[in-house]
Amino acid sequence: MSSNILIVESKNDQFFLQAIIRHLNCNIEVESIEPTPPIIISEDDYKSMEGLNSKKLIAALNSLKADIEKGEIERVGIVIDIDDVDLEL
């Protein structure tokens, strides 16, 4: 059975997203041309990068590579927040 993985910057981000998903009582869905079932992210489907930089993201993706190639992981999502950086719109 394949699973889904959501890569987050830190455990705090993981706990925040889990709380939002539980509060809204919803599944994470993705836009697709083909009809697809909702993506369900369980408590164990998060992977923390323990900080944000390109090396940590590459390492997180590389650590999943073998499981992806074996078909054990179907989809990978990446959530990165802007923290204290000012965002100009």
N, C-alpha and C positions, 0 to 999 in steps of 0.2 A: 504494500500500500504506500503510495507516495504522499508526501506531506508538503506543506508550504513553510517557508522561513521568512521572517521579517527581521531584517538587520536594523538595529537602532544604535544610536551613539553611546548610550549608557543604560545601566539598569534603571535609573530614574525615568528615562524616556520609556522604557519597557513598561514600568509600573503605571505611568501616566496613560499610555495608550490602552493598556488592559482595563484601567478604570473607566476610561471613556467608552470603550466597546461594551463593557458590562453595563454601564449606566444607560447607554442608548439601546441596549439589548438588540444589537444588530450584528450581522456578518459583514465582513469587508468584501466589497464587490469591485470588479474591474470592468471597464468598458471593453466590449468585444463585438466584432461583426458576427461571429458565431455565437449562438446561445450557449452559455456556460453556467454551471452551478455556482452559487456564491463560494468565495474562498473563505474557508474557516481557519482562523489562526488560534491554536490552542495555547495554553499556558507555557508549553514546552517548545513552541515554535519560534521563539525569539532568540536572536544572537546579538550580543552586545559587542560593539567595537572597543568599548572602554576608552572613549575619546574620539575626536575627529581629526583625521588627517588621511592623506591618500594612501600611505603605507598600511595603516590599520584597516582601511576599507579593502584594499587588495588582499591583505592577509585573511580577512573575514571571508571574502569570496573564494580565495584559494582553499580555505579549510572546508568549504562545501563542495568543491569540484568533484571529488570522487563519488560522493553521494548523488550528485546531479547526474553524473555519467552512468551510474548504476540504476537510475530511475527512481531513487528513493526520495528525491526532492523534485516536485513538479514546478513550483514557482518560487521566486525569490523577490522580495520587496525590500526597498531601502528607504528609511525615514530619517531625514536629517533636518533638525530645526536650526533656527538662526541665532539662538541664544542671545548674547549681548551685542550682536552686530546690528548696526542701523541699516534698515532696508529702505532705499529710496524707491518710491513708486512713480 
